[in-house]
Amino acid sequence: MTGIHGWAGASAHREAVLGGRPAHEGRAWAKGAEGEIAVGRVLDAAEGVRALHDRAVPGSTANIDHIAVAPSGVLVIDAKHYAGAPRLVRLGDGSILRLRVGGADRTELVAGARRQLGIVAEALDERDVPIRAVLCFVDADWEPGNERGFLIDGVGVTSPAGLGELLAMPGPLSAARVEELHARLRARLAAA
């Protein structure tokens, strides 16, 4: 397959088809690629939004799944395709927050999203542009009344439908400014 850089799920797809790994790892990467493609469709369908998919993290083999430039600002989106219900759990006196998905502690995903946010903020180099990190869980079993998601340590946790709502929010960026910021990020963050 040629030209598989810079589209939703490209890196995960490449990992899924690499030989020499246990079958369960290949299936996990393929499932991840499906989630990234699903989120990519939401982004590509959002009116007034410009998206970048599968961007390389400089100096690393890691990637950033999606970056969306919307009228409300820039969203750095990490797509996850996990089974179970994403939940915010408060420990102790309530000041310690944990992200649990299907009973497993997934709080490390929040730290990863914050690192990606820092990379994009540095590439963007704009102090007046709102920028947020989002974990988007595809096909998760959201608890009733919690489908829109929640915040944990400044990172949004939501579903594709909730992401669509975030993308549709009005904001300070004009269409021309959205295009300008999209072009800057495309030039500064190469396809993975």
C-alpha positions as CSV (number, residue, x, y, z in Angstrom):
1,M,0.0,0.0,0.0
2,T,1.4,3.4,-0.9
3,G,0.6,6.8,0.4
4,I,-0.6,5.7,3.8
5,H,0.8,8.6,5.8
6,G,-1.3,11.3,7.3
7,W,-4.7,9.7,7.2
8,A,-6.8,8.6,10.2
9,G,-5.5,5.3,11.5
10,A,-2.4,5.1,9.3
11,S,0.1,4.4,12.0
12,A,-2.1,1.9,13.8
13,H,-2.9,0.2,10.5
14,R,0.9,-0.2,9.7
15,E,1.4,-1.7,13.2
16,A,-1.5,-4.1,12.7
17,V,-0.1,-5.5,9.5
18,L,3.6,-5.8,10.6
19,G,4.7,-9.4,10.7
20,G,6.5,-11.1,13.6
21,R,4.2,-10.2,16.4
22,P,1.7,-12.3,18.3
23,A,-1.8,-12.3,16.7
24,H,-3.5,-10.6,19.7
25,E,-1.2,-7.6,19.3
26,G,-2.1,-7.3,15.6
27,R,-5.8,-7.5,16.5
28,A,-5.4,-4.7,19.1
29,W,-3.6,-2.4,16.6
30,A,-6.3,-3.1,14.0
31,K,-9.0,-2.3,16.6
32,G,-7.2,0.9,17.4
33,A,-7.0,1.8,13.7
34,E,-10.8,1.3,13.5
35,G,-11.3,3.7,16.3
36,E,-9.0,6.3,14.8
37,I,-10.9,6.0,11.5
38,A,-14.2,6.5,13.2
39,V,-13.0,9.7,14.9
40,G,-11.5,10.9,11.7
41,R,-14.9,10.6,10.0
42,V,-16.4,12.8,12.8
43,L,-13.6,15.4,12.2
44,D,-13.8,15.4,8.5
45,A,-17.6,15.8,8.5
46,A,-17.6,18.8,11.0
47,E,-18.5,22.0,9.3
48,G,-15.9,24.8,9.6
49,V,-13.3,22.4,11.1
50,R,-9.9,21.5,9.5
51,A,-8.3,18.3,10.7
52,L,-4.9,16.7,10.6
53,H,-4.5,13.0,11.1
54,D,-1.7,10.8,12.3
55,R,1.0,13.4,13.0
56,A,4.5,12.4,14.0
57,V,5.8,13.3,17.5
58,P,9.2,14.9,16.8
59,G,12.1,12.7,18.0
60,S,9.8,9.7,18.7
61,T,8.1,6.8,17.1
62,A,4.8,7.9,18.7
63,N,2.1,9.7,16.9
64,I,-0.7,12.2,17.6
65,D,-4.0,10.6,16.3
66,H,-5.8,13.8,15.4
67,I,-5.6,17.6,15.6
68,A,-8.7,19.6,14.9
69,V,-8.7,23.4,14.3
70,A,-12.2,24.6,15.0
71,P,-13.8,28.0,15.6
72,S,-13.6,27.3,19.3
73,G,-9.8,26.5,19.2
74,V,-7.5,23.6,18.7
75,L,-8.3,20.1,19.9
76,V,-5.6,17.5,20.3
77,I,-7.5,14.2,20.1
78,D,-6.4,10.7,21.1
79,A,-8.8,8.1,19.8
80,K,-9.3,5.0,22.0
81,H,-11.3,1.9,21.1
82,Y,-11.7,0.2,24.4
83,A,-14.5,-1.9,25.8
84,G,-16.2,-0.8,29.0
85,A,-17.5,2.4,30.5
86,P,-15.2,5.4,30.9
87,R,-15.7,6.7,34.4
88,L,-14.2,9.4,36.6
89,V,-13.3,8.0,40.0
90,R,-12.5,10.1,43.0
91,L,-10.2,8.6,45.7
92,G,-9.6,9.6,49.3
93,D,-11.0,13.1,50.0
94,G,-12.0,13.4,46.3
95,S,-8.9,15.3,45.3
96,I,-7.3,12.3,43.6
97,L,-8.9,11.6,40.2
98,R,-8.5,8.4,38.2
99,L,-9.8,7.4,34.8
100,R,-11.2,3.9,34.8
101,V,-12.4,2.1,31.6
102,G,-14.2,-1.2,32.0
103,G,-12.7,-1.6,35.5
104,A,-9.1,-1.0,34.5
105,D,-7.2,2.1,35.6
106,R,-6.4,4.1,32.4
107,T,-5.2,7.3,34.1
108,E,-1.9,7.1,32.2
109,L,-3.9,8.0,29.0
110,V,-4.6,11.4,30.6
111,A,-0.8,12.1,31.0
112,G,-0.2,11.0,27.4
113,A,-2.9,13.4,26.2
114,R,-1.3,16.2,28.1
115,R,2.1,15.4,26.6
116,Q,0.5,15.5,23.1
117,L,-1.1,18.8,24.0
118,G,2.3,20.3,24.9
119,I,3.8,19.2,21.6
120,V,1.0,20.8,19.6
121,A,1.0,23.9,21.7
122,E,4.7,24.3,21.0
123,A,4.2,23.8,17.3
124,L,1.3,26.2,17.2
125,D,3.2,28.9,19.2
126,E,0.1,31.0,19.8
127,R,-0.8,32.2,23.3
128,D,-4.2,33.6,22.4
129,V,-5.6,30.4,20.8
130,P,-7.5,28.0,23.0
131,I,-6.1,24.5,22.9
132,R,-7.4,21.4,24.6
133,A,-6.6,17.7,24.8
134,V,-9.4,15.2,24.4
135,L,-9.6,11.4,24.8
136,C,-12.3,10.1,22.5
137,F,-13.6,6.6,23.3
138,V,-15.2,4.9,20.3
139,D,-17.8,2.2,21.0
140,A,-17.5,2.6,24.8
141,D,-20.3,1.6,27.0
142,W,-21.1,5.0,28.4
143,E,-23.1,5.1,31.6
144,P,-26.5,6.7,31.2
145,G,-26.3,10.5,31.6
146,N,-22.5,10.5,31.1
147,E,-22.4,10.2,27.3
148,R,-21.2,13.7,26.9
149,G,-18.1,12.9,29.0
150,F,-16.1,14.7,31.7
151,L,-12.9,16.5,32.5
152,I,-9.9,14.9,34.3
153,D,-6.8,17.0,34.9
154,G,-7.8,19.4,32.2
155,V,-8.3,16.6,29.6
156,G,-11.7,16.0,28.1
157,V,-13.0,12.4,28.0
158,T,-15.9,11.9,25.6
159,S,-17.6,9.9,22.9
160,P,-17.6,10.6,19.1
161,A,-21.0,12.3,19.6
162,G,-19.6,14.4,22.4
163,L,-16.6,15.3,20.2
164,G,-19.0,16.4,17.5
165,E,-20.7,18.8,20.0
166,L,-17.3,20.2,21.0
167,L,-16.4,20.8,17.3
168,A,-19.7,22.6,16.7
169,M,-19.2,25.1,19.5
170,P,-18.7,28.7,18.4
171,G,-15.5,30.5,19.3
172,P,-13.1,33.3,18.6
173,L,-11.5,31.9,15.4
174,S,-12.6,33.1,12.0
175,A,-12.6,30.8,9.0
176,A,-9.4,32.5,7.8
177,R,-7.7,32.0,11.1
178,V,-8.7,28.3,11.2
179,E,-7.1,27.9,7.8
180,E,-4.0,29.8,8.9
181,L,-3.5,27.7,12.0
182,H,-4.2,24.5,10.2
183,A,-1.6,25.3,7.6
184,R,1.0,26.2,10.3
185,L,0.4,22.9,12.2
186,R,0.5,20.9,8.9
187,A,3.9,22.4,8.1
188,R,5.3,22.0,11.6
189,L,4.0,18.5,12.4
190,A,4.8,16.0,9.7
191,A,2.6,13.0,8.9
192,A,3.7,9.9,10.8
